[in-house]
Structures are given as structure tokens and as C-alpha cells.
């Protein structure tokens, strides 16, 4: 371990590197390195940066493949932690972006993977620039067995064996162990662009700034050489660049004339040269130039189609290459378990067209060719009970229609028969909307916010005085007393709604003990969390600096608790009480009537929902079970914040007579 880190520090120690792009730099593209071309050619830099940014923007997620092709998100393994934080200096985005730039510019890049006990993953990954690789030792014609690296060309030589690096490279025809930089095919095009630019600059530097020539009649008295030079000097100083008469019309003498002329040089056609260079660079990297540069012929429809094609035809091959190289070579190096794999999450780029994606998936699930679990598996989501059965609409099976989108009735079912079936199905179950009102969520949030403010006012003086500042028994009782009437009102409101739909009464007295117990339990959990957050914040501030303001730290934590966190807790508690009241109404109805009922809760997706929640739309489970994402109700605070925060989904209670 110390030896490996010592080698790394030796190679990556600070170096001073200077590049010369001034007047004394080599004038020709053919003499410039790939790195110099990237740094100096705007079209090449624009395309490379666009591709690198587009790839790096996609989250690279780690999954574990289980039985029956089930897929579980992996967040804690060494592989997942390494990709999330490759090293002490780079985030995942920065690492992938740098990797792509090296790959696209040079056609090859090496990633050095070495142990690091200070890293959460136990490893760190470092990009080795290709032009640092001084030599390679090949065991065969296909891959290097060992590479020798010299940082910036003037550091100490470091030898890295094959077991410590992963190589990402293009293919070199006739040389399977080599690579080819895409820049190689662009040198001639960029040379032409530079020459065209040089011609244009020289044209603007010349006197008169006119694409014209001055003609002096041959039958006038000839000039002496001093006269000729004097006139040329006068003309350039007056009408040339920076002259006192620049831009005005010159007055000719002795019958001299200014005659414009046009050259047929391609280099003079500057705009055409720029367009040619852009198209050539984009073609070399396999992307549509209109994705990087706007064109006059581009329309909204064409730009939309181009954006769709970017991650399919343009970047698809690159993404596939990265995934396969990481899965087959990098993951085994860090001890990944069999079945572990990484995948770029393309849904991040499809969020802008969420309605289209959700519509396609919903249509696929609703038709007789794809099950819900198959669709969920494609989106790396866990299966749901009963999700392996095809959902086939009744009009397809019994109506004689060939497709659920057909509008005719068919020969085997009349309109009356279809209406009878629909009425019978409606009579078998009662559906009641169980969505919590915003006012209910706000009432719980306001109650919590007021309590946190009162708690802050009482605790802060004791905390600053250094005396005992926490009285858990007092705070638990006060918060439970505050929450009890609010929670009871929400549970009763939803319980009465369900009871009315069934045709029974809802007895509030039967839920008093449960409501009190729930209020006490939640009060204890909330206060315990508040105390721990204060302790953690004070400890972190003390570690950061010896002299810190305890009041500022405590006030910040209470502001967060009484603000954003109170809103989240309020929404979760309100939805939990709404669910409890609905379930209690059904149980009371059975006691009152003696009639057994089966009760389900059905997930109803809200507006602009997460993709995972959109796929749960219509998911139905017994009322005492949890949904496929582990939640009892939408916004359940037992879930990760990624699943619960900001959730505006709701439930529908389905009551079926037995």
C-alpha cells in the first residue's frame, strides 16, 4: 500500500508546463499535437466538450442482478462508492468528463486503479493522460502488459502493470494493440481553415481594406521611385488600418481608378470554410453538427428529433463501450460480486419529455404483449406481486377486438353487453379517493413549525450557558399534546368519507387511544432527531474551527427544522393519518354490519411525478401491505428522500364485497 501511494504521489506531483500559441508557435496544423489542436481549434474543442458534457451528465449507476433477472440498486459496494467518488479531487461528473475528453482527443486513455484506505471505497481511480505514457511493453499484439508513465514528459518514470490499469481506446486498422486519434483525420480540414483565416486577416490588414486594385493610366508622366513610394505610404497611412481617412472614399489623381476584383480562392469564402470545418469535425465524431451549432434551416421539429437521436445513434456506441469496459475490467479489479454491473441512466435526459415516455410505457403495460414486471425490470425497478401476469383489456379478450385501441365493438359483443359488464364490475367494488388536502398537510406542518420555534426559544439560552439544555420528557409530552387533535381530525375526516361510501357510521371515540399513541411515538422520534441534529452540527462546527458561534449553529438547525423539514413531516403525517382513518372505517363497518369486505389501496400518480412513481400508477395492494417501493402511503418518511421528498401522489381506497 505505501509503495503504491508513493508511486502515485511521485508521478502526480506539481509540474510546470508551458505551451506556446503566439506568433512564434509552429504555423502548421500538421506540426501540432492532438492536445494543442484541442486547445487552439474552437470547432474541435466545441464538439469534444459537447460530447464529454453529454456523457458525463448521465448518472452512472451500479446494480446487482438477482434471481429471475431482478435488479437491485447498489449504493454501498466498493464499486458503487468508487464510481460515485473516484478520488479525493474529482466527482463522478468531473471524472467521466475528463475521461471522455482524453479519449476523444487522443483516441486512448488509461485509468489507474489503486488501493486507498482513506477512501470510502478502499480504492481510488486516476486518469493517466495518453501523452504521459512514455512506452508500453506488450505481452501480445492486442494489449500492453505494462506501461511506463512520465508526468508531463519531465517527471519521474513510473511502471504500472496491467492489473492496475484499464485502457479505453479506439481501434487501429492493422494494429489491434494500438489506437487512432479521431483528430488525425481532421488535420487537413483544420489546416485549410487556418489558411483561410490567415488570408482574411492579411486582407483586413492591407491598405484600403478593399478587395480592389488601383490603376494609373500609362500615358501620364511616369513616377520616380521616391514619388511612387511616397504615394503608397501616404495612401496606407490615410486609408489603411487606423488611418485618419479609413472608411472614407479616396480621391484619385492623374486619372487613377479603383477597380474592384473578385478572387476564386476557396479560402476567401470564410463562412463556407467555417461551415465545412464544423461539419467535418462533427462527422469525425459521429454527431449532427446542428446539435452543437444552430443552422438557418433548423426547425423545432428537427431540433427535437436531433436531441432524441443524440443518445441513441450518436452517443449510444460510446456509452456501450464505457459500460462494457467498466463491467468487464474495472469492476473485477475492486472485487465486485458476480452479477454487479453499471449502467448509464438515460432517463435523466428523457425527463424533459416525460409525458411521451410515460405514455409509451403505460400503453405497453396495458397491451397484451408486455407485463408490468418486464417494464419495471427495463427501468431497474423491483417486481411487484402479480406483475408477471399480462394485463389484457376485457374488450380484447371478450369483445372480439384485435387491439385495445380499436373503437368498434366486434361481432361477439354488443354495446349492451359491454355496458352490462362495466356496470357489474362497478357494483363489485367501491372506490373512494383518499387524497389528503393541502390544508391538512399545512396544518400539521404549522403545528410542528410552531413547536420547533418554541423549543428553540427555550433551549438556546441553556445551550449558550453550558447548562443541561435537553429535557426529552417535557418535549415529547408537549409535542404529543400539540399533534393529537390535529391527527385525530385528519383521521376522522377520511374515516367518515369511507364510512359514508359504505353506508355505515364512523365512531371517533374508537380511535382516540391509537391517535394518542401515534402522537407520542412520532413526538419521541421527532425530538430525538432534533437533539441528534444539534449534537452533530455542534460537533462538526467544533472540528472545523475552535472559535465558533454556538448560537448561529443552533439557530440554523432550528430554522431548517421549522421550515423545509416541517413541511415534509407534515405531508407524511397527514397521509399516514388519512390511510389509518380509511382502514379504521372499513373495520368499523365490518363490526356494525357483520359483512366481510376486502380492502385495497391503489397508487394514484400525481402531476410531474418521478418515473418510478409514474410506473406505479394503478398498483393495487391489500390495505395493510406496503407498495412495491416499500411505502405504506405516498410520501412515507420511512423511505429514502429520493423517493419521499416532494411526492404529490395519492391513494384510492378500493372496497370489494365478499
N, C-alpha and C positions, 0 to 999 in steps of 0.2 A: 504493500500500500504506500508507504512513504516514498519508495522508489518511483512509483508511477506518478504521484503528485509532484515529485521533484522534477521529473522529466517534463511534465506539463508546464510547471512554472518556468522552467528553463527556456522552453520554446516560446511561450506567450508573454515573456517579459516585454516591457515597453520598447518600441523601436521607433526611430525617426526615419520617415520615408518621404521623399520629395519627388514630385512629378513636374515636368516642365511642359506647359502647354502654351508658352509665349511665342514670340517671334523666332526664337532660336530652336524651338522644338522641331522634330522631323516633319517635313511638309506633307509627306505622302501617307495615305491610309495603309498602304502595303507595308510600311515600316513600323506601324503602331501595333501594340499588343491588344489582346481582347479587352483587357482591363482599361487601357487607355481609350479604346473606341467607345466603351460603355460610358466612361467619364466625360467624353467630349462630344459624342454624337447624340443630339437630342432625340431623333427618331428611334434609335436603338434603345436609348435609356427609357423612353416613354413606353415602348412595347414590353421590355423586360420588367419594368416596375409594375405595369398593369397586370401582367400575368402573375408575378410574385405576390402582389397585394391580393389578387382574387383568390389564389390558392391559400394564402395564409389566413384569410378571413374565415375560412371554413373551420369549425372546431374539429379537431382530430380526437375522436372518442374511442375508448377501449371497451371491448365487450368480451364476455365469456359465453361460449356456445355450450348449452346443456343438452339434456336428452330431448328427443323429438324436435331437435333443431330450435329449442328455446334459447333466447338470448337475454343475458342479464348485463346491465351496465356495470362496468368495473371502474371504481374510483380509487381503490386503496392499494392495488398491487404495485410492485416496483415499476412495471411497465407504464401503468397509468400515471403514476406520480412523476416518472422521468419525462414523459411527453408533456405533462402539464407544466413542469418546471425543469427544462433541460439542464440548466446550470445556474450558478449564482448571479449571472449577469443578463440572462435573456428569459423572456417569457416564451410561451409556445408560439405566439404570433411572430415575434421577432426572430425566433429560431427558424421557423418554416420559411419566412420571407427571405432571410439570409441564405438558407439552403437553396431556395429556388433561384435567387439571383446568381449565385455561383454556378449552379447547374446550367442555367440558360445562357450565361456569358461564356463559360469555358467548355460546357458540354460534359463536365465531370466535377464531382465534389466528394470529399471524404468526410465522414463523421467519426470522430474518435470517441469511443465509449470506454470510460474508465471508472473504477470504484471510487466512491467518495462517502465516507462515514458521516460527514456533516450534512449531506443531502437527505431529504425525507425518503427518497427512493433508494438510497445507498449507491447511486451512480450519478455521473454527470456526462453529458454529451457535448462535444465541442466540434465546430466546423473547422476543417483544415482547408484553407483556400488552395485551389489547384496549383497556382503558380508558386506555392511554398513547397510543393512536392519536388524534391531535387532529383530523385531517382526511384525506380521501382525494381524489385527483384521478383521475377516470375518463376513460379514452380511449373507452370504450363503456359500455353498460348492464350488462356482465357481470363486469367485474373492474377493480380500481383500477390505474391506471398508475403512481401514485406515492402514498406515504403520508407524512404528517408526524407525527413522534413526539415527544412531550414526556414525559419520565420523571416519573412520579408527579404529573403535571399542573402542576409548577412548575419543571421543568428547562429546559434549552436545547432549542429546536426542531431536529430532525434530519430531513432529507428523504431517503427511501430509495426508489430507483427499483424498478420491477417486476422487473428482472433480478437483484435482490439478495435478494428475499424469496419465501417460499412461504406461501400462505394456506390454512388449513384452516377451513372454515366450513360452517354449515348452510344450508339454502335458505329464502329468504323469499318466500312466495307473492306474485306480482305485482311483485316487486322482485328480479330474478335477481342483481343485483350486491350485494345486502345480505345480512343474516343475521338469524336469530331465536334468542334465548336460550331454552333449554327452561324456564328459571326464570320466564319471562313467564306461562306458563300455570298456574303454581303459586301466584301471589301471593294469589289469593282464598282458596285452601285454607289457606295458611300464616297468613293474616290471621285466619281462623276459629280456628285452633289457638291463636294468641297471645291472642285474646279469651277463649277458653275457659280458658287458663292464668291470665289476669288475674282472671277471675271466681273461679276456685278459690283463688287467693292471697287475694283480698279476703274470701272466705268464711272462711278459716282465721284471718285477722287480726281478724275481728269477735269481739265478746264472746261467751263461752259456747261458741264453736266448735260450736254446734248448728244444725242446719238446722231451726229451730223458732221459734216466737213466744210471748211471754209475754202472757197475757190477765188483766186485772184487772176484777173484777165492777163493773158500772155502778152498783149500789145502795149501794156503800160510800162513805165520806166522800171527796170529791174531794181530790186532792193540789194543793197550791200549786205554782207553777212551780219555786221553790227546792227543795221537797221532791222533786219529780219528778227534777230534775237531780241532786240528791244521791243518790237511789237508783240512778239509772243509772250514776253514777260509781262508787259502791260495788260494784255488780254487776260492772262491767267490770274493776275493779281486783282483785276477788276471784276471779272465774271466767273472766276473759278470758285472753288470751295472756300467760304469765308470771305470772299471779296466784297468790296463796297457796293458793287452793282450786281451781285449774284441774284439771279432770278429775273432781272430786267432784260429788255431786248437790246442787244448790242447794235451800235450804229457803225456800219461798214463804210470804208472809204475806197477811193480809186476803183470803183466798180466791183469790189469784192462781194461775193454772195455766200450765204449759208444754205447748204443743201443737205437736208436730212437723208439718211440712208438706213436700210434695214439689213442686218446680217441674218444668215440662215443657221447660225450656230445653235445647237440644241441647248448649250449652256446658258444662253441668254434668256431662255424661257424659264424663268426662275420658278414660277408657280407650278409649271408642269414638272420641273425637276424635283421639287419638294414632294409632289403627289407620287411620282414614280418611286422615290426613295421610301416613302411611307408604306406604299403597297408592297414593295419588295421586302422590307423588314417584317411587316405583318405576315406575309406569305411564308417567310422562312420559319416563323414560329407558329404557323397554323391557326392564326386568328383573323377575324374580319377587321379590316382597318377602321371601319365605321364605329367599332366598339371603343376605339381609342380617340379617333378624331371625327368630328362632326363633318358630314358632307352635305352639299346642297340638295342632293336627291333623297336624303334620308327622311322618312316619314315616321309617324308614331307607330304605325303597324310594323314597319320594317325594323325599327329600333327594338320593339318588343320581341319580335322573332329572333333578332340577333342576341338579345340578352338571354333568351331561353336556350339558344344553341350554344352559348358560351360554355356551360358546364356539361354539356352532352358531347358535342363534336369537337370543340376546341380544347377544353381543359380535361375532358374525360380521360384521354390516354395518359396525361401527366399524373392525374390523381390515382389512376390504376397502378402506374409504375411505383409511385411513392408508397401506396398501401402494400403492395406485394413485397417490395424491398424491406420495408419495416417489419412486416409479418414474418417473412421467411428468414431474415438475417439479424435484425436488431433485437426483436423480442426474445429469441433464444439466448442472446448474449446476456440478458438481465434475468434469466431464469423464469420466463413466463410459463405458466401452466399450459398443458395441451388444450386446445380449443380457444385460447385467447387470441384475439385479433383486433386490429384497429381499422377504423373506417371514418372517412370524412363525412360530416353531417351536412348533406346538401340541402336539408330543409331550412337551414339558416338563410340560404339565398332565395328560397321559394316562399318565405314569409310574406313578401310583397304581393304575391298572387295566391294568398291563402285560400280565397274563395274557390278558385279554379281547382286547386289541389284537393281541398276537402270535398268538392262536388264529385270529382273523378273517383276518389276513394269510396265515397258513400254510395255512388252508383255501382261501383264494382262489388262492394259488400252486399248490396241489395239484390244483385242479379244472381242467377243460378250457376255461376262459374267460379266464385271466389268466396271462401269462408272468412269470418271475422278474424280468426286467429292467423290465417295466412296473410291478411292485410296488416295485422299488428306485427307479425314477425318481420315483414319487409321494412317496418319502421322501428325495429329494435325495441318492441314493447312486449311485455309478458302476455301469455294467453289468458283468456277468460273462460270460466265454466260455460260449457255449451257452445263455445265459439268454433268448434270443429264441424258443426252442422251447417249445411248450406241454408241460407235464408231465401226461400222461394216464395214469391208472392202468390196469394191464392188465385188471382186471375190467370196466372201462368199454368198452375197445376190443374185447376178445376174449370177455368174459364175457356180453355181451349186456345188461348193465345200463344203465339210463338215467342213473344217478348213482353216483358213487363212495361215497356214503353208504348206498346200498341194501344190504340184507343177503341178498336171495335170489340164487340162482346164475344164474337166467335159463335160456332154452331152449337156448342154443348152447354151454354149457359145464357139464359135470357137476362135482361135488365132486372126483372122482378126477382129472379133467383139471386142475383148479386146483392140486391138490396136486402133480401131476407137474411143472407149470410152476414152482411155487415151489421144488421140490427141484432142478430143473435149473438154475435161477438161482443157488441156493446153491452148487451144485457148480462153477459157473463162476468164482466169486471167493471169496477168503478174507479175512475182516475180523478185524482184531486191534486191540483197544483200546490206544491209545498214550498214555493219560493219565499224567502224571507224579504220583508220590505226594507228599504234603505233606512227608513226611520227607526226600525227595530235595531239594526246594526249600529246606527248612530247613537241610540240611547245607551246601549252597553258601552260603547266607546267613550261617551261623555262621562258616564259613571266612573270608568277606570281612570280617565284623564283627571277628573276632579280629585279622586283618591290619591293619585300619584303626586299631584300638586300639594295636597295636604301633608302627605308623607314627607315630601321634600322640605317643606317649611319646618317640620318638627325635627327631622334628622340632621339637617345641615349644621345648626349651632353645636350640637353634641359632637358631631364628627370633627368640627374645627377645634373644639375644646379638648379633644383627645379622650373624652369620657365614653362610657358604654352607650353606643348610639343605636343599637338594634334591639327592638322588643317584638320578637316574632309572634308571640301570643296575642299581643294587642293588635298588631296589624292584620293578622289573619281574621280576628273577630270583626274588626271594623270593615274590612273589605267584604267579608261574607254578608254582613248586615246590609251593605250597600247593594250587593249584587242580587240578593234573594228576591226582592219584589220585582226587579226588572226581568230576571229569568223566569219567574213564575208567570208574569204577564205574557211573555212571548210563548211559552209552552201552552198556556191556556188558550191563547188566540188560535194557534194552529190545531190544537186538540178539538176545539169547538167546531172548527171548519170541517174536520174529518168526520166528527160525530154527526154533524148536520147532513153530510153527504150520505152517511149510512142510515140515518133516521133514528139516532139514539141521542142520549144526553151525555155531556161531559161534566164529570164531578171534579172540581178543582181541589177539594179537600183531600182527595186520594193521592195527590202528587206533592203535598206540602213537605213531607219528610224527605222525599227524594230531592226536591229542589234545594232544601236546606243543606243536605249532604253534598250535593253538587257544588253549591256556592262555597261551602267550607273547603272542599277539596281543591277547587280552582283558586280560591284565595291563597291557600297554602302554596300551591305551585307557583303562582304569580309572584308572591312575596319572596319566595326562595330564589326565584330567578333574578328579582331586583337586587337582592342582597349580594348574590354571586357576581352580577354585572358590576356593582360598585366596587367589590373587592378586587376583581380582575382589572378594572380600569385604574384603580389606585396603585395596584402593584405594577402595572405596565408603565404608568407615569413615573413611578419611583425608579424603575430600572432605566428609563430613558434619561432622566436628569434628577440630580439630587434636590435641587431647589425648584419645586413646582407648586402651583396653586391648587390645593385640595378642593377648594370651593368650585373652581372652574371645572374640574374633572367631575365632581358630583353633580353639579348643575347640568352639565352636558348629558350625562346618563339619564337624569330625570326628564330632561326635555325630550329625549328620544322615546322614553317610556310613555310619557303623556301625549306624545304626538303620533308618529307613524306606528309604533308598536301597539298603542291603544286601539287604533283603527283596525289593525289585523286581528288582535284578540277579540275585539267587539264583533267583527264579522264571523269569526269562528264560533264564538259562544252563542250568537244568535241562531246560526244554522244548526248547531247541536241541539239547542232547546226546541227549535221547530221540529226537528226529527223526533225528539223524545215525545213531544206533545202528540204528534201524529201516531206514533206507535202505541202510546198510552190510550188514545181514543179507541183504537181497534180492540185492545184488550178489555177496556170497559164495556164496549159493545158486546163482546162475547159473554161477559158476566151478566149483562142485562137481558140479552135475548136467548142465550144458550146456543146460539148458532155459530159454528166454526167458520172462520174466514182465513184465507191465505193472503198475506200482505207482502207486496214487493215495493221496493223503491227503485225508481228509474232515473238515470242520469240525464239531465237536460242541459245541453251545452249552451253557454252564454255567448254574447256577441264578442267577436275578435278573440276567441278562446285559443289556448295552446293547442298545438296539433294533437298531443296526447289526449287532451280533454275532448277535442272535436271527434276523435275516433271512438270515444266512449259514449257519444250521443245515442240514447236509446238503450244503453246497457241496463239490464234489469237483474237485481239480486234480491234474495229474501231480506226483509227489513232489518233483521238482526245481524246480517253478514256485512262484510266490507266490500267495496267495489274493487275492481281489478288493480287499481293504483294504491290500494291499502287504506283508502279514506272511508270513514263512516258517512261523511257528508261532504259536499263541496266546500273547500276552504278549511278542511280539518287541519288544526295546527299540529297534529302528530306527524304530518308529512314534512318532507324537506321543503324549504322555502321556494325552491324551483317549481314545486307542484301546488303549493297552497297560496302564496302571496298573490294578491290581486285577482283571485279566482272569482268570476261572477256567474259561475254555473249554478244550477239549482236542481231540485229533485221533484219528481212527481210520484205520489203515493198511489199504488195500484192495489185495489182490494178486490179479491175474487171470492165469490160464494162457493162453498163446497157442497 
